[in-house]
Amino acid sequence: MSDAANEIIFDRLAHWAQVRPNNIAVQFQGREYTWSGWRDRILQIAGALAEGGIRHGDTVAFLDKNHLSCLEVTYAAGLLGAAAAVPNWRLAGEELDYVINDCGARILFVGNEFLQQVMALRDRLTGIEQIVTVGGEHDEFEPWLAEAHPLWRPPAVDAESTTLILYSSGTTGRPKGVQLTHRNLSAHSVDALAVLPAREDDCFLVAMPLFHVGGSCYAIMGIHAGARCHVAREADAPSLFAGLAAGANIAFLVPPVIAGVLAAGEQAVAAFGALRRITYGAAPMPLPLLRSALAAWPATEFVQVYGMTECAGVVTALLPEVHRDDTQVERMASAGQPIPGVEMRIVDPVTTKDVAPGETGELWWRSEQRTPGYLGKPEATAEAITADGWLRSGDMGRADADGFVYIEDRLKDMIITGGENVYSPEIERVLVEHPAVAEVAVIGVPDEHWGETVKAIVVPVEGAAVDPDELIHYTHQRLAKFKCPTSIDVAEVLPRNPTGKILKRELRAPYWKDRSHKLV
């Protein structure tokens, strides 16, 4: 167990405030703070939370696109032994009120552009005692902060306290709150930085959404390392180029963003040449796209990572030297090797016995990074975490003799579209409620831009007419846009095995048969 894993996440920030008090720590939309200035600001936010009645074991929630205050509230809540929940701002109304109520938040910080949506749900947010608007013309965050006294003497907080709650979609169709402790987050920073080292003059471009481990945990890793962090509001062109102009030289990006940059022309490609390292993951990277990126930025290090919310982020990494080694071309299709501090098993999901080397099984992980469990869901926790501490990932894969991991299947039918995890039961639950739909199966199909996109195959109620466009519109009223099908096919029957289980493998096969990444 590393010393850092016994810290709370604020300890590292406070360390850099002592060691580099006048260096810039963070930047966001033209504002920046030194390490010492940011430490003091977070202590004041902790004071404001304490004066608002937040205590050890409580939860606050932050709903917005990327905003520096989200990280500040996370660190400040952690000082009190409280947790910050960061819901996905793309969620539709009935999903959003479920998540906010499920996490038990007492204070909700909400971005100005989402305030109207939240107020429409206000009567259903039974546990929320206070709503604080962040940003915009009627910003309440800064006045709320200005009235508070800094918490110069924070209470003692154990590293096992939950400090961040991120929601991961579940096979039951309802999101699950993944609890991440100070120990989990610190261990992830230590483990990931062992293979993704940061220098004093590095600047992390935090462009992934903070409701995702690639946003919040990536930023926490940069802060742990003492690197400057430039927080981008979104992963759109203006925000990304503003980060590069501000000196960002390390970025975590999803493949669709990389594809967009390459398609944007010489000026965009030249600007991204300033990046010392591009880490990519969270969605399939087509090999032609990867080759184009390597050619476009010959001086840039490329690192592929595979991970999961339940492990606070990265568990394997494919390092730069492999990307540019012609003798290891076949390993470009792998997710790399387990990072230091992470143990791996590949097991038969039925017998739970280890499979032979090179054979396919379910990937299991054990690490100090691993969540203690799902918030308020002991049965789901028991299904996911074994008695001896192994996390069942739900992903199928194999490993070669040197431990390079190849992800081959999804045990739980997860779809990854543009870096967002989508589970088919969520969409199926909505579609089957339509009066014209008797049965439905949802699969992921290849998409050149998003990696995968959502497709539904529906069987109509006898005598009913099904309009695919109308069904897609129906889902848009009930689900976040990224979860909605982009295409719907009508079928007379769905293929099933003898026990009646729908054979999604057969439904997916025609779409993936010519793909190097066969996600069936």
N, C-alpha and C positions, 0 to 999 in steps of 0.2 A: 504494500500500500504506500503510495507516494505521500510526501508531506503535504503537497498541494491539495490532495484529495480530502484532507482534514480541514481545509479552509472553507469559509463561506466565500461566495464569488466576489463580494465587496473587498475582501482582504487584498486581492491582487490589484484592484483599482487603487486602493489606499497605498499599496506599496509603490506604484508608479507615481502617485502624487508626492511621495517623499523623495523618490529617486530622480524623477524628471518633472518637478513641479511646474516648470514654465513651458514644457513641450506641449504642442497641441495634441489633445486626446481624441476629440470627436469633432465632426463637422456635419452640419445639416442645413440646407437651404440658406446658405449665406451666414449662418451662425457657427461659431466655434468656441470651444472651451479648452483651457489648459487642464492638465491632470489635476492640479490642486483646485482650480476653479470648479471643475466638474465634480470632484469629491465633495466639496462644500455644498454644491447645488443638490446633490443626491442626499446628503445629510439633512438638508432643509425639506426635501420631499418626504423623507422618512419622518421628519417631525410633523409635517402636514398630515400624513397618513395616521400617525399616532394620535394627533389631536382630533382626527376624525373617528377615532375609536378602533382602529385596526390593531389587532394584537396577534400574538403567535397562533398559528393555525388558521387564521382568516385568509380570505381570498379577495383580490381586486381583479377587475377585468379591464382590458384595453382593446377597444375596437376601432381600428383605423388602418389606412394604408401606412406604409412605413413612416414612422415619426420618432425622432430622437427621444421624446418623452416616454415612449413605450419601453425603451431600454432603461431609462432613468427610473421609471416606476418599478420595473423588475428588480433592479438593484436595491431600491429603497425598501420595497416590500420584504426582500430577502433579509435586510438588516433587522427587521422586526420579527423574523421567523414566519412571515406570511408568504403567500404565493401570488404570483401574477398569472392570470389566465389570458391567453391571446387568441381569441376566436378568429376564424377565417372571415374576413370582411366580405367575401363573395357569397356567403351563405344566404339562402332565402329566409324570409321571415319566420316560418315555423321551425326551421332548423336553428336559427339564431337564438330565439327565445329558449329553445331546449338547452343549448350549450351554456348560455348565460345562467340559466337556473341550475343546470347540472353542476357547474363549477362552484356554486354557492357564493358568488361574488357579492360583496356588500357595497362596494363603490364601483361604478362603471365610468371609465374614461372613454369618451367617444369623439372621434374626429368630426369636425363640423359638417362634412358632406354626408355623414351617416346619421346625423342627429334626427332628421325627420323620420327615417326608417325606425330608429330606436323608439322615438316617442309614439309611433303607431303601435308599438308592442308594449308600451309602458305598463299597462294594466296587467300584463302577463308576467312581468319581471318581478316576481313576488319578493325576492330577497334583496333587491337593490334599494339601498337607503339614500344614495346620493348619486347624481349624474353630473359629471364635470366635462364640459365641452372643450375640446382641444383644437386650437387653430381657428382660422377664419376671422371674420369681422367681430364676432362676439366671443372670442376666446375667454374661457373661464379659468384655464389652467394656471396662467401666470399670476392673475390676481389671487387665486386660491393659494398659490405657493408663497406669494409675497406676505401674506398674513401669518405665515407659520414661523415657528422658531426651529432652528436646526437641532437635530437630535445628536448632540455632541457625545452622549454616553449611551450608545445602543445597548439593548439587553444581550445577554449571552445567547447565541444561537448555535445549535448543533448542526454539523454538516449533513446529517440525515434528514433535516427538515426539507420539505418540498418547497421550492422557490419558483418553479415555472411549470405551468400546465399548458400543454399543447394538445390539440384534438386530432385524433387519427380516426378516420372512418372505419367502421366495423362491419363484419359480415351480417350482423343483425339489422343493418340499415340505419342505426343510430351512431353518431360519433362517440368515441370513447376518450375521456380525458387522461392523457399520459402524464403521470406525475414525474417530474425530474427534480432531484434533490441537488443541494449544493455539491455534494460528493459526486453525483453523476456528471454535472456540468464541468466541475474542475477536472475530473478524471478524463473526460472527453477532450478538454483543452490540452492537457498534458500528453495524452496518447496521440492526438492528431498532430500536434506541433512537433512530435518526434519525427514525423515523416513530411510535414509541411512547415518547416521552420520559418520564423519571421525575424527580420532584422529591425533594429531601432528606427531605421529610416523608411521602413515599409508602411504602406497605407492600404488598408483593406477597403475594397469597394463592397459595401453591404447593400446588395440590390435585390436579393431574394426576399420575399415577404417575411416579416417577423413572426407570423403565425406558423412558420415552417422552420424545422431545425436548421435548414440552410440559410436562414435569416438570423434568428435569435442566437442559436448555438454557435454559428459562424462568427457573429459579432462578439460574443462572449469569449471565444477563442482568441480573437484579435486583441481584445482588451487584456486578457490573461497574459498575452505575449508582450504587452506594452507598445503595440503598434497603433498608429493613428487609424481611426475608423471614419470613413466617409459614408454616411447613411443616405442612400438614394430613396426618394419617395416611391418610385416604381422602377421596374426594369425596362423602362421605355427609353427611346433614343435620347431625348433631352436630358433625362436624369443620368444616364450612363455617361454621356459625353461631358456633363458637368463634373462628374466624379473624376474622369480622366484628366480634365483641365485642372482640377484641384490637386492632382498628383497621385491619384490612386494607381497602384502598380500590382496589386494582387486582387483577383476577383473569383467569386464562385458564380457560375452561370449555368443555366440549363441549355441543352442543345438547341432548342428553337431560337434562343437569343443569339447564339453563335451563328446559326444559319441566317438570321436576319441581318447581322452585321456584315457577313460575307456578301450578302445580296445587295447591300446598301451602297456599294461603290468604293472606289479607291480611297476617297477621303476618310470614310468610316474605317476601312481596313487599316489605313495608316495610323489613325488615332489609337486603335486598339493595339498597335504594335508597341505602345508604351507599357503594356502589362508585362511584368516579369514572370508572372505565373497565372495561368488560367486553370482553375479547378472546375471540373464539370461533373454532373451527375443528376440524379432525381428523375431522369427520363432516358429512354434508349438513345444512344448516339449512333446514327447510321455510319458505317465505315467510310463511305465516300465523303460525307461531311467532315469526319475527323481528318481524313487525308487532306482535304482542302484547307482546313484550319491549320494543320501542321505546316503546309506549304506557304500559307499566307503570313504566318508569324514564325519564321524560322528561329528567332532568338528567344521565343517564349517557352517557358516550361509548361507542359500539359500534365495534369494529374486527374485521372478518373477516380471518383469515389463512389462507394456503395454504402448505404447506411439505412437507418430507420429511426423514427421518432423515439421508439422504446429504448434505444441505445444512445440517445442525446445527439445523434448525428452519425459520424463516419465509423465504420467497422473494417472496411478494406480500402486499399488504395493501389492504383496502378501508377507507378512512379514515372517521372520524366524520362529516365534513361531507357525504359522499355518502349515508350512511344517513338523514340527515334533510333531504335536498334533494329536493323533489317533482319537480323538473325532471330528475332522474337516476334515476327509479324503475327503469328497465330495467337499470341497472347494479347493482341490489341482487342480481341473479342472478350477478354476476361475482365473481371472487376478488380483485378489485382490480388494482393495478399492481405491477410489480416494485419492490422496495424498493431504496434506494441501495446500491451495491456488488454488485448482482446483474444480470447480463446474461441476456437471454432470446432464444431462437430458436424458431420453430415450423416444423417440417420434415416432409416426407413420410418416414414411417418406412422405406419401402422404398428410395427413391432418396437419402435424406438431403439433399435439396435444400430450401431454404426455400420454403414455400408462399406464395401470394399473400396480401396483407392480407385478413383476414376469413375466410379459408379454414381448415379444420380440419387440424391436423397434430399430431405429437408435440411436447410441450414439452421443450425442452432448456435447461439452466441452466449458467452459468459464473460462478464467484465464489470468493473466498478462503474462503468457508464450505464449499466442496465437499470431501467426504471424499477422502483419497488412495486409498481402495479398500476392498474387503472383506477381512477378516482371513483369510489363508490360502487365498484363492480368486482367483488371478490371472486365470483365464479369465472368471469373473463380472465382475471389475473391468474387463477389457478390453471386455466386452460393454456395460458401463454407461458407461464414460468414454472419450471419443474422444481421439485423439492430441493434439489441440489444446485439451484440457481441458474439453470440454462434457460435462455429465452428461445422459444420456438418462433422462427421468423415468418413461417408461412410461405417462404420462397424455396423453390426447388433448385438444386444446382449440383455441381461436381467440382472436384479440385484435382489438379495434376500433381505430379510427384513433388513439385516445389511449392505447393500450396496456393497456386493461382486459382482463383475461384471463377467458375463460369455459371452465371445465372441462366437457368434453362426453362423454368416454368414458374407459375404462380399457383400455389396450392389453394389459395383463397380467391382466385379469379379477380385479382386486383388489376385495375387499368391505370396506367400512368399517362396522363395527357398534359403536356406542357409543364411537367414537374409536379402536377397535382395528383394525389392518390385518389382514385375513385373505385368504390366497390359496387359491383353490379347489383347486389340486392337493394341498394338504396334507390336505384332508378326503377328496378322491377317492382318495388313496393308501391311506387307512384303510378306507374303505367297500368298495373293490374287493377287499379281502382277506377280506371276509365270504363264506362259502361259498355263500350264496344270491344274491349279486350278480354279474352278468355285466359290466355297464357302469354308469357313473355320471357325471353332470354336476352340478356345484355352481354355483349362481348366488346373487347377492344380490337380495333382493326388498324393496320398501318396508316400513318399519315406523315408525309414528308416534312411538314412543318412542326407538328406537335409530338411526333414520335408515335403516338397512338391517338385515336379518337373513338368516341363512344358510338356503338351501333346497337340497335334493338331489333330483334326478330319477334314479331307478334303473331299470335293465332287469334283471329276474330271470334267473338261470340257468334254462334250459328245464326245466320240470317242478317248479321250486322255488316255494315260497310265501314271500312277503316280508311281514313285519310292520313297518310304519314305526316304531312305538313301540320295538320291539325293536332296530331298527337305530340309532335315536337313542341308546338306552341303550348300545349297542355302542360308539358314538363317544365317549360320556362316559367310558368306561374307558380310552381311548387318546389323547384330545385335551383341551386346555384347554377349559373350559366355553364360553367365548365363541366358539370355533371350531366348536362342534357345531351341526348343523342343528336348527332349531326346527320344521321340517316336512320331510316326505319324500313325494314323489309316485312312483307306480309307472307306468312306461310300457312299451309294447311295443318301441319303437325310439326312438333319439335322432336329431334332424335333423342331417344332415351335408352338407358341400359335396362337389363332385366328387372332391376329393383325400382325402376321408374325415375331414376336421376337423369336430368337433362344432360346430354353429352355436349358440353360447350367446346370440348376439344374438336369435335367434328364440325361445329359451326365456325370455329376460328380457322381451321386448317386451310381452306381455299385461299384465304387472304394472306396467310403467312408462308405459304409453301415455297416461295421464291426468295425469302428474306434470309439474310445471314443471322439476324437475331430472331430466332423462331420462338415467339412468345405464345405457345399453345399448351 
